[in-house]
Amino acid sequence: MADYFISEDKTLLDIEAIQEFIAKTYWGDGRTLMDVRKTVENSFCFGMYTHEKKQIGFARVVTDYIYFGYFMDVIILEEYQGRGYGKVLIGHMLEHPLIKNLKTVALKTKDAHSLYEKFGFNKIGNSKLWMSIDRQKLL
């Protein structure tokens, strides 16, 4: 049996732990507890937990549930890093029925390109940050 579980139940999220971690990142510098609560309220969220319901990781998707999804705030709390939880969380998100049929999934990253490339994300044009999985054929 796995030593974790993943849930979309927002009531399980440890908002304080998530905010504390995000506020220290290059993309979330200064994000307040109120900011995190509001983003959780307005996003499709994934929490990763120990069986005792302690927060391991978090990620959210801003989406229209048909065409586009934007992965944001994909984190593994510091004490759980280096154990492969990030890969498990991203894989779970991409296989979720509400996400896997989206035409385009995008994200921005400054330093995790090689991780996301393993899941089929590609750099967009000359951008140093933007990546996507694009299933919609426009040409």
C-alpha positions in Angstrom: 0.0 0.0 0.0 1.3 3.5 -0.9 2.3 5.8 2.0 0.2 8.6 0.7 -3.1 9.5 -0.8 -4.3 12.2 -3.2 -7.6 14.0 -2.8 -9.6 16.8 -4.4 -11.3 17.5 -1.1 -10.4 21.1 -0.3 -11.5 20.7 3.3 -8.4 18.5 3.9 -5.9 21.2 2.7 -3.6 22.7 5.3 -3.8 26.2 3.9 -1.3 27.6 6.4 1.4 25.0 5.4 0.7 25.6 1.7 0.9 29.4 2.1 4.1 29.2 4.2 5.8 27.1 1.5 4.5 29.2 -1.5 5.5 32.5 0.1 9.1 31.3 0.1 9.2 30.4 -3.6 10.3 32.6 -6.5 6.8 32.7 -7.9 4.9 33.2 -4.7 7.0 35.8 -2.8 4.6 37.7 -0.6 1.5 35.6 -1.2 -0.7 36.0 1.9 -2.9 33.5 3.6 -5.9 35.3 2.2 -4.4 35.1 -1.3 -3.9 31.4 -1.0 -7.5 30.8 0.4 -8.9 32.8 -2.6 -6.8 30.9 -5.1 -7.9 27.5 -3.6 -11.5 28.6 -3.6 -11.3 29.5 -7.4 -9.3 26.5 -8.6 -9.5 22.7 -9.1 -7.1 21.5 -6.3 -5.2 18.4 -5.6 -3.8 17.6 -2.1 -1.3 14.9 -1.3 -1.3 13.5 2.2 0.1 10.9 4.6 -2.5 8.4 5.8 -2.7 10.6 9.0 -3.8 13.4 6.7 -0.6 15.5 7.0 0.0 17.6 3.9 2.7 16.3 1.6 2.0 18.3 -1.5 -0.4 20.5 -3.3 -1.2 21.7 -6.8 -4.1 23.5 -8.5 -5.4 23.9 -12.0 -7.2 26.9 -13.3 -9.5 25.5 -16.1 -12.6 25.8 -18.2 -12.8 21.9 -18.0 -13.1 21.5 -21.7 -10.3 23.3 -23.6 -7.7 24.7 -21.3 -6.0 24.1 -18.0 -3.2 26.0 -16.3 -1.1 24.1 -13.7 -0.1 26.3 -10.8 1.5 26.0 -7.4 2.7 22.5 -7.8 4.6 21.9 -4.6 5.9 19.2 -2.3 6.6 20.4 1.2 10.2 20.5 2.1 10.3 17.5 4.5 8.9 15.2 1.7 11.0 16.4 -1.2 13.3 13.9 -3.0 11.1 10.9 -2.6 9.3 11.1 -6.0 6.1 12.6 -4.7 6.2 15.4 -7.2 6.2 12.9 -10.1 3.3 11.0 -8.6 1.3 14.2 -8.1 1.8 15.4 -11.6 1.1 12.0 -13.1 -2.1 11.8 -11.0 -3.2 15.2 -12.2 -2.6 14.4 -15.8 -4.6 11.2 -15.5 -7.6 12.7 -13.7 -10.7 12.5 -15.9 -11.4 16.2 -15.7 -7.8 17.0 -16.8 -6.7 14.3 -19.3 -9.3 15.3 -21.9 -8.4 19.0 -21.9 -7.1 20.2 -25.4 -4.3 22.2 -23.8 -2.5 22.1 -20.5 0.0 24.8 -19.8 2.3 25.9 -17.0 5.2 28.2 -16.3 8.4 27.1 -14.7 11.8 28.7 -14.2 13.7 25.5 -13.2 11.7 22.3 -13.6 11.6 21.9 -17.4 13.2 18.5 -17.4 10.7 17.2 -14.9 7.7 18.4 -17.0 9.2 17.1 -20.3 9.0 13.6 -18.9 5.2 14.0 -18.8 5.0 15.3 -22.4 5.2 19.1 -21.8 7.1 21.0 -24.4 8.5 24.5 -24.4 6.4 27.1 -26.1 8.3 29.0 -28.8 11.3 30.9 -27.4 9.8 31.3 -23.9 12.1 30.4 -21.0 9.1 29.8 -18.8 6.0 28.6 -20.7 5.4 24.9 -21.4 2.4 23.0 -22.6 0.8 19.7 -23.7 -1.2 20.7 -26.7 -3.7 18.1 -28.1 -5.7 20.5 -30.2 -4.7 20.4 -33.9 -5.2 23.9 -35.3 -3.2 23.5 -38.5 
